Amino acid sequence: MIGDDRPAWDDAQARAILGKRVLVGLTHNDPAGPRQQQLFGVVTSADRGSGIALLLEGERAGETYRLPPDLGAFHPAPPGEYRLRATGEIVVDPDYLSTWSIDPPA
């Protein structure tokens, strides 16, 4: 982390994820219990100020989803087929995996 409590940012690393397919796992820590969601798409922009934008594919094709500007949350994905639990969609050989935990507002 840097002085303003935001994750460190690397422009070269941000450029490297542009155009890459990412499989994202979200855990919503709701008061009624955790709820999980998966989505996937291609990184269309990566900017420290506005975060990382994905153009979604599959059942949510055409939607844009924004992730926070934390490049440390992107990890190279091992080759293979990944089946989304809720939809049954299969993502073949994504470039990156990214997981997030979302807490409700305080």
C-alpha positions, 0 to 999 in steps of 0.5 A: 500500500502507498501513503493514501491507502490505495494499492500500489499501481504499476502502469506496465502491469496495467497495460499487460492485462489489457485485452486479456480474459479474466474469470472473476469470483465475487463473494458478497458478505451479506448480513444474511450470509455470504453470496457468491457470483462469478463473471468473465470478460475482457479487460478494456481499460485499467486506470488507477483513478477509475479502476479496471473495466471488463467487457463481460461475455457469456450470459452478461455479454455487452455489460461493463463491470468495474473492479477496484484498481488493485492489480495484485488481485489478478493471477495467471490462470492455469490452462483448462476449463472453468465452469461457472457454478450458477450458470453452467457456462464454461470458460476455456483458458482464461488469462487471469483469475481474480477473486474479491470479497465485498463487505456491506457498507458500515 
